[in-house]
C-alpha cells in the first residue's frame, strides 16, 4: 500500500511490450516505421539489442502497451470472434504477476487481499469498492468507491502503465514525455535529477524527477491526489505516496518498470527470501528490495520455482529461515 510513514511496502514489476499492432501512428498506417530491426522473414525482431541515443543512453522511445495480456473470455474457443481489447493482468490488480495467477484468483485459489500488504483501512476500502463494483452494495454517500478512471479522469501512474491503451514515449535530452491515448493525456518525467517541489499542488500524475543509474532511469514522484486507484480492484493510493520507478529496456521489444513505494520507510524487522534461479521474478529484484529496506536480511534460496514444492531444498530453507526469523 502506498501511503504513510511507518508502513508495509509495495514492490511490483510491470512489464510493458512494444506494440506491433500497428507499424506507425494511425494517421499513416501504410508508412513503415524507420529503423525497426527485422528478422529474415520480415517480422519485427523484438529480441534485438536495446536502441541507444547518440550519448549512449538507452532510447525508451516507441509505442508501448502492457504485457501479460488477458484475452476476452467471451471469445474463448470461438474462431473469428471479435472480442474486447486484451487487458494486462496488472490493470485488474497491480499485485498480479501472470494470467495464470489471475485465473486462480477467479477460482478462489488466490485471495486478492493477500496480493499486496494492505493496511487494515486500505483492505476495508478495497472490500467496499469491490462490493460496489460487483453490484453487491450501493454507493450511498460514499464517493470513494467510484473509480475516477470510469469517470474519464486522467489515468494516473503507476496504474497507467498497465491500462489497456497505447502509450507513446518521446525521449528528449532532458525529459521523457509519455503520451497516453486515453483522453489525450500526458506525463512529463524530467531526467536532470532536479529536486522535487517542497509543497506540490496535488495532481493526477504527480511531479517526477529522474536520474540515470547506468542504463536504468530511476524516477521519484510525489504530489499525487488523495483519491487515486492503483488498479481496477480499487487498491488505494494517497497523497502521502512517494513512488520510485526503475525503468529499463533490456531488449528492443520490452520495457521493465519496477515500482517501489517508500521501501526506505519500512520500520519493522524484515526478511527477504528469493530463489536464485526464479523463473518468474528476476533474482536481482529480490536483492534490490532487501537493499531498499533498512536493516533487512536477504537469504538466497536454492531453486528455480517462484512457488516451490515441499520436496525442494528451497522449501526446507524457507521454513528454517522463517522459524529463525520469527523466533528472533
N, C-alpha and C positions, 0 to 999 in steps of 0.2 A: 504494500500500500504506500503510495506517495503522499506523505503528509507531514507529521510533526517531528520534533527534535529527537527524543529517545524512542526509537521505533524499530520495527522489523522492516526489512528492506525488500525491494523488488529488483530482480535481475532477470532480464529476458533477452533472448537473442531473436531478432526479427530478420528474416531472410527476404530480400527483395530481388526480383528477377527482371532482367532486361526483357522488355515487351517486344515480341516479334509478331504480334497480332497485326501490326501494320508496319510498313517499311519506311514511312515518313509521316509527317503530320497530315491531318485529314484533308487539308487543302490541296495536297499534292500526292495523292495516293498512288500514282503511276511513276513518280520520280524516285528512283532508288536512293537510299541514304549513302553518301560517300564515305569511304574508309571503313566499311563494315568487313571484318575478316570472314572469309568463307571457306568451306570445305571443298574438296574436288567436285562433289556433286552439286555445288551451288548453294547448299544450305548454310545458314549462319553458324559460324564456329563459336558457340557460347563458351567454350573452354579455352579460347585464345588468351594470350597474355593480357594483363591489365594495360589499357592505353595510358600513356604518360603525356604530360604537358611539357613545354619546352624547358621548364626549370627542373624537370624530373619528378614533380609531384604526380600522383595518380589522378587521372581525369575521371570524375564521377558523372560527367555529362551523359545524358541519354534519356530515353523514355522507359520508365520503370513501373512495375506492378508487383503485388505481393506474391510470394511463393507459398508452397504448401496449400494448394488450392483445393476447395471442395466444389465438385460439380453439383448441378441441380438434381436432387434426389428424385424429382418427378420424372426425370428423363432416364433413370437407370434402366438398362436393358431395352431401350426403345430407340433403335437406329433412326436417324433423321429427325429426332426430337430437337426442337429449338428451345433450350432452357434459359434460365436466368444466367447472368454473368457469374462465372465461378468466383467464390469468395475465399480469401485466405482464412485459415482457421483462427489466426490470432485477432481477426476482426470480431469473431464471435466471443472469444475470451483470450486476453493477452497472455495468459498463463499456459495456453495450449502449445504443444510442440509439433503435433502432426495430425493429419486427418484420422489416423487410427485412434489416437487418444480422444479425439472428438467423438468418434463412434462409440468408444467405451463410455464416455460421459453421457451420451444419449441413452445408452442401455442401462445406466445406473452404476457402471463399474468404476466411474471416477466422480468424486464429489467436487463440483465446481468451486465450492467454498474452501477447498484444500489446494487449489491450484496456485493461489497467492497467499502470503502470510497476512491475511486481513486482521486489522484491529477489530475489536468487538463492534464498535459503532459502524465500521465500514461493512462488516459482514451483515449486520442488520439492514443497512441501506441496500445492499445488493439483493437481499431476500425480498424487500419491499418493491424494488424495481422489477425483479423477476416476476413477482406476483402480478404487478400491473401489466407488464408486457404480455403475460400469458392470459390476461383477462380474468384472473382469479380474484383480484382485488381492485376496487375503484380508485381513482386518483384522489378524489375528495379535494381537500385544500393543499395537498402535498405536491407541490410543483417539482420537487427534486426527483420524482420517479419518472419524469418525462425526459427522454433523450433529446438534448438540444440539436443533435445532428438530424433527427427526424423532423425538426422544425426548420430545416435548411440553413442552420447556422454553420459557420466555418468549421472545417474538420481540424480539430486540434491535434498537435503532436504530443507524444509519440504515437497516439492512436492512428493518425492519418497514414503512417507507413503501411498499415495493414488493411486499410479500406479498399474495396474492390473497384477503385478508379485508377486512372493513369496519372503518373507524376512525371513532369519534365524537369530534370535538373540542369540548370545552366551554371557553369562554373567560370567565375572571373578571378583575377589575381587576388582580390581581397575579400571575396564572399562567394557563397553558394546561394542561388535563388531557386527555390522549389516551387514550380507552377503546378497547382493541383486542379484537375478538370472539374471538381465539384464546385459549382458557383464561381469558377474562375478565381479561386482564392490562391494566395501565395504565402511563402515563408522566406525570410531572409536570414542567412547564417553568416555573420562576419567571421573571417578566418585570420584576423590580425591579432588575436588574443587580447582584444580590448577589454577593460574592466566592465563588469556588468553594472547596470544602474543601481544606485543605492536605494531608491524609493520608486520602483517602476509602477506605472499605472497598469492594473490587471488587464490582460488581453487574452485572446484565444490562442495565439501562437507563443506568447511569452517573448523574452528577449534572449537571443542566442549569440554566444561568442565562442569561437573555436580556436584550437591551437593544434599544430601538427606534431605527432609523435611518430617519426618515421613515415610510413605510408598510411597511418591511421589518423583521421581527423577526430579529435576529442572535443565535443561540443557541450557546453554548460548552458542551461536555460533556466531562467526564473521569471517571475512576473505573470503567472497564469491567473485566470479567473478561478473562482472558488466552486464552480458548479460543473466542472468538466468530467467527462467519462473517458475511461481507458479502452472500453470495448462495448459491444452490444449487450453483454451480460450486466453492465451497469457498475463495473469496478470504478470507484470514485477517485478523482484527483483534486486536491485542494490548492488554495493559493499559497500554501506553505511549501509546495513542491519545488525541489531543485533537481532537475533531471540531467543526467550525463548520458550522452550518446557517443559511442565509439563506432565510427563509420569507416569501413574499409571495402576495397573492391579486389577480392582475391583473384578474380579472372574477369574476362570481358563481360560475361553474361550474368554476373550476380553482384549484389551489394550485401554485406553483412552489417547489421546495426545492433550493437549491444546497448541495451537500455538499462541504466542503473539509477536508482533513486536513493541518494543520501546514505550510501554504504558506510561512509566515514562516521555517521552519527549513530550507528548501531552500538548500543551501550550495554549489551549483555554478553556473557561468555558465549563464544561461537565456535563450532566445529564444522569444518567444510571437508567433505569427502568426495572424491571423484575417481572413477575408473580410468586407468592410464590410457586404454585404447577404446574409450567410449565411442561407439559408432553413431550416437545421436547428437551429443553435445561435445564440442572440442575440449580436450583436457585442459588447454590453456585458459578456457573460460572459467573453470573452477579455480585455477591459480589466481586469476585476476580478481575473482570475487573475494577470496580469502585475503589477498593483498590489500583490498579496499576496506576491510573491516578491522578496526583497531584490535590488536592482540588476538586475532582469530588464529586457530590452529588448523593447518591443512594436512590431510592424510591422503596419499595416493593409494588407491585400491588396485589389486591385480585382477584385471578383467577387461572385457570389451563391451559388455552389455550395459545399457543405461539403467535398466531394471534387471537385476541378476537373480539367478535361481539359487535355491538353498544349497545345492551341491557345489556351487562355485566357490573358489577360495575367497573371492570378494565378499561373499555373504558372511563368512566367518569373521573376516577382518572388520566388516561393518558392525557386527554385533559386539565384538570385543571392544572396538574403539568407542562405540556408543555407551556401553556399560561403564567403561572407564571415565568417559566424559561426564556422565550423569553422577557417578559416584564422587567426582572431584568438585 
